Amino acid sequence: MTFHAHSSFAQWHSEGQHASYVRARKSSGGVLDLLEVARPAGDMSRPALPDIVLMEDMLGCSRVRGNLGGGRFDVRTGKGTLALAAPDFATTVINDESHRLRSLVFPLAQWQDVLDEAADGRFSLDTSFTYGLVLDSPSIRSALRNLWALCEDEGAPSRLLARAAGCEILAELCRLGGTPFAPARGGLAPWAERRCLELMHERFSEDISLDNLAAEARLSPYHFARMFKQSVGVPPRVYMTRLRVEKACELLEHTDLPVTQIALEVGYSSNQVLARVFVKLMRVSPSDYRRAVRDPVRSYTLR
């Protein structure tokens, strides 16, 4: 059994001298952690931790050397360079320049079963990933960019978003490492689609997880996410967002509840979060939407 002085990568960065380097941290209840760290040049080695860590270099560096679990490396990195660090491995990394990294942290305890199921038992932590080498993956960079943007809009990522984004990124990392996830064929069975949509409508205000929905359909989270999109046309997270905004529209139109209360009713932490999501989908603020549907003649005249 491996002993860890720190329980996670996020904890290690948040304590002692490392805390001053953290510029942003988003956590989704133990499913994923996102950290942005700005550090001076020098040694950034760390002890063995029970996490798979994907790092994106936001600036680039003239020389980086060390070992992330796949053997010694000595490379020059560019802006957007990706690298993966192995779990339960004491990494060594020395940068010749100050640097800024965004890290996506997968707690192994949360993801081992997902990886095993999605790879149909062919997954191995030792051979399925490429640790330490520079990765060039536009799809992963795009997924990371979208994940950070959604976090900036909505705060900490929901468990639904975290699991779906994590599955997408790990699937690509496994493909690059030579152990692709088994493809999902076809959509959900009619009974599974019906039950999952019922559950989402019943619990739209909660932080329902992809695991909860997948369990209803008797599928792994990875296969469920792919098959849900085939059946419904959009990923589960997008469907849930549209459902929440639809419910917010109903409350804005038919009640006098303040926007702050409506935000809580539909599952958002504040009226600011609801406003950002609402404007993206409806192209108008919640307050302006309420005025428009309550007094459309006056709203049109004011334009």
C-alpha positions in Angstrom: 0.0 0.0 0.0 1.4 3.4 -1.0 1.5 6.0 1.9 0.8 9.6 0.9 1.9 12.5 3.1 -0.6 14.6 1.1 -4.0 13.3 0.1 -4.0 15.0 -3.3 -2.2 17.1 -5.9 -4.6 20.0 -5.0 -3.8 19.7 -1.3 0.0 19.6 -1.9 -0.3 22.8 -4.0 -2.5 24.5 -1.4 -0.2 24.2 1.6 3.0 25.9 2.7 5.1 27.8 0.2 3.1 26.3 -2.7 -0.1 28.1 -1.7 1.3 31.5 -2.9 1.7 30.1 -6.4 -1.9 29.1 -6.9 -3.8 31.6 -9.1 -7.1 29.7 -9.5 -8.6 26.4 -8.2 -11.9 24.8 -9.2 -13.1 21.6 -7.7 -16.1 19.4 -8.5 -16.7 17.5 -5.3 -13.7 15.1 -5.7 -14.4 14.2 -9.3 -11.9 16.6 -10.9 -9.7 19.5 -9.7 -8.5 22.3 -11.9 -5.6 24.4 -10.8 -3.7 27.3 -12.4 -0.3 27.8 -10.9 2.3 30.6 -11.6 5.8 29.6 -10.3 9.4 31.0 -10.5 12.1 29.2 -12.3 13.6 26.2 -10.5 12.7 22.9 -9.0 9.0 22.0 -9.0 9.4 18.3 -8.0 6.8 16.8 -5.8 6.1 13.6 -3.8 4.1 10.6 -5.1 0.4 11.4 -5.1 -2.7 9.4 -5.9 -3.7 11.4 -9.0 -3.3 11.4 -12.7 -2.3 15.0 -13.6 -2.6 16.6 -17.1 -0.6 19.8 -17.4 -0.8 22.5 -20.0 2.0 25.0 -20.3 0.5 28.5 -20.7 3.7 30.3 -21.6 6.4 27.9 -22.9 9.9 27.4 -21.5 13.3 27.2 -23.1 14.3 24.1 -21.1 12.4 21.6 -18.9 13.9 18.5 -17.5 12.8 15.7 -15.2 10.7 12.6 -15.0 6.9 12.4 -14.8 6.8 8.6 -14.6 7.8 7.7 -18.2 11.6 8.2 -18.0 13.9 11.1 -18.1 13.2 14.0 -20.5 15.0 17.2 -21.4 12.8 19.4 -23.7 11.8 22.8 -24.8 8.1 23.5 -24.5 5.8 25.9 -26.3 2.6 27.6 -25.3 -0.1 25.0 -25.1 2.3 22.1 -24.6 0.6 19.2 -22.8 2.2 16.6 -20.6 0.9 13.8 -18.3 2.2 12.9 -14.8 1.7 9.3 -13.5 -0.1 8.6 -10.2 1.9 7.3 -7.2 5.1 8.6 -8.7 7.4 11.1 -7.1 7.9 13.5 -10.1 11.0 15.6 -10.7 10.7 18.7 -12.9 13.2 21.6 -13.2 12.3 24.7 -15.3 14.8 27.2 -16.5 12.3 30.0 -16.6 9.2 31.2 -14.6 6.2 29.4 -15.8 2.4 29.2 -15.6 0.6 25.9 -15.7 -3.0 24.8 -15.8 -3.4 21.3 -14.3 -6.4 19.0 -14.6 -6.3 16.5 -11.8 -8.0 13.0 -11.9 -8.1 11.4 -8.4 -7.4 7.8 -9.2 -10.0 6.5 -6.8 -12.7 8.3 -8.8 -11.5 7.2 -12.2 -10.1 3.7 -12.0 -13.5 1.9 -12.5 -14.4 4.3 -15.4 -11.1 3.5 -17.1 -11.4 -0.2 -16.6 -15.0 -0.3 -18.0 -14.4 2.1 -20.9 -11.4 0.1 -22.1 -13.2 -3.3 -21.7 -10.6 -4.5 -19.2 -7.6 -3.6 -21.4 -6.6 -0.5 -19.4 -3.3 -0.5 -17.5 -1.9 2.6 -15.6 1.6 1.5 -16.6 1.1 1.1 -20.4 -2.1 2.9 -21.5 -0.8 6.4 -21.0 2.3 8.2 -22.3 3.8 9.9 -19.3 6.2 12.8 -19.5 6.4 13.2 -23.3 5.2 16.4 -25.0 1.6 15.8 -26.3 0.2 17.7 -29.2 -3.6 17.2 -29.1 -5.8 20.0 -30.4 -8.9 18.1 -29.1 -7.6 18.0 -25.6 -6.6 21.7 -25.6 -10.1 22.6 -26.9 -11.7 20.5 -24.2 -9.6 22.1 -21.5 -10.3 25.6 -22.8 -14.0 24.9 -22.8 -13.9 23.4 -19.3 -12.1 26.5 -17.9 -14.5 28.8 -19.7 -17.6 27.0 -18.3 -16.0 27.1 -14.8 -15.5 30.9 -15.2 -19.2 31.2 -16.1 -20.7 28.8 -13.6 -18.1 28.6 -10.8 -17.0 25.1 -9.7 -17.8 22.5 -12.4 -20.9 20.4 -11.7 -20.3 16.7 -11.3 -22.1 16.1 -14.6 -19.7 18.4 -16.4 -16.7 17.2 -14.6 -17.3 13.5 -15.3 -18.3 14.1 -19.0 -15.2 16.3 -19.7 -12.9 13.9 -17.8 -14.2 11.0 -19.9 -13.6 12.9 -23.1 -10.1 13.8 -22.2 -9.1 10.4 -20.8 -10.5 8.7 -23.9 -8.2 10.8 -26.1 -5.2 10.2 -23.8 -5.8 6.5 -24.0 -6.1 6.7 -27.8 -2.7 8.5 -27.9 -1.2 5.9 -25.6 -2.4 3.0 -27.8 -5.3 1.7 -25.7 -8.4 3.3 -27.1 -11.7 3.2 -25.3 -14.2 0.7 -26.7 -16.6 2.6 -29.0 -20.2 3.1 -28.0 -22.5 1.7 -30.6 -26.0 3.1 -31.1 -28.1 5.2 -28.8 -29.8 4.4 -25.5 -32.5 1.8 -25.3 -36.0 3.6 -25.3 -36.6 2.6 -21.6 -33.2 4.0 -20.6 -33.6 7.2 -22.5 -37.1 7.7 -21.0 -35.9 7.0 -17.4 -32.9 9.3 -17.7 -34.9 12.2 -19.0 -37.5 11.7 -16.3 -34.7 11.8 -13.7 -33.2 14.9 -15.1 -36.6 16.7 -15.1 -37.2 15.5 -11.6 -33.8 16.6 -10.2 -32.8 19.5 -12.5 -32.1 21.7 -9.5 -29.6 19.3 -8.0 -25.9 18.6 -8.8 -26.9 15.2 -10.4 -23.9 13.3 -11.6 -23.2 11.4 -14.8 -22.7 8.3 -12.6 -26.3 8.6 -11.3 -27.6 8.8 -14.9 -25.4 6.0 -16.2 -26.5 3.8 -13.3 -30.1 4.3 -14.4 -29.2 3.1 -17.9 -27.0 0.3 -16.6 -24.0 1.6 -18.5 -20.5 3.0 -17.6 -20.4 6.8 -17.5 -18.2 6.9 -20.7 -20.6 4.8 -22.7 -23.6 6.5 -21.3 -22.4 10.0 -22.3 -21.7 8.9 -25.9 -25.0 7.0 -26.3 -27.1 9.8 -24.7 -25.8 12.2 -27.2 -26.6 9.8 -30.1 -30.2 9.5 -28.8 -31.0 13.0 -27.6 -28.7 15.0 -29.9 -26.7 16.9 -27.2 -24.5 15.8 -24.3 -26.2 15.4 -20.9 -24.7 18.6 -19.5 -26.0 20.6 -22.4 -29.5 19.1 -22.0 -29.4 19.9 -18.3 -28.4 23.5 -18.9 -31.2 23.9 -21.5 -33.7 22.4 -19.0 -32.6 24.7 -16.2 -32.9 27.8 -18.5 -36.3 26.6 -19.7 -37.5 26.3 -16.0 -36.1 29.7 -15.3 -38.0 31.2 -18.2 -41.2 29.7 -16.8 -40.6 31.2 -13.4 -39.7 34.6 -14.9 -42.9 34.6 -16.9 -45.4 33.2 -14.4 -44.1 34.3 -10.9 -42.8 37.3 -9.2 -39.9 35.5 -7.5 -36.7 37.6 -7.5 -34.0 36.5 -10.0 -31.8 35.5 -7.1 -34.4 33.0 -5.8 -35.1 31.7 -9.3 -31.4 31.0 -9.7 -31.5 28.8 -6.6 -34.7 27.2 -7.7 -33.1 26.0 -11.0 -29.8 24.8 -9.5 -27.4 27.8 -9.8 -25.5 29.3 -6.9 -26.3 32.9 -7.6 -28.2 35.3 -9.9 -24.8 36.2 -11.5 -24.3 32.6 -12.6 -27.8 32.3 -13.9 -27.4 35.6 -15.8 -24.2 34.4 -17.6 -25.8 31.1 -18.6 -29.1 32.7 -19.5 -27.5 35.3 -21.7 -25.5 32.7 -23.6 -28.6 30.7 -24.5 -31.3 33.4 -24.7 -29.2 36.4 -25.8 -31.0 38.5 -23.2 -30.7 38.9 -19.4 -33.2 37.3 -17.1 -34.6 40.7 -16.1 -35.0 41.8 -19.7 -36.6 38.5 -20.6 -39.1 39.0 -17.8 -40.0 42.5 -19.0 -40.3 41.4 -22.6 -42.7 38.5 -21.8 -44.7 40.5 -19.3 -45.1 43.7 -21.5 -44.1 42.8 -25.0 -45.7 46.0 -26.5 -43.7 48.3 -24.2 -40.6 46.2 -24.7 -40.8 46.5 -28.5 -41.6 50.3 -28.3 -38.5 50.9 -26.1 -36.3 49.4 -28.8 
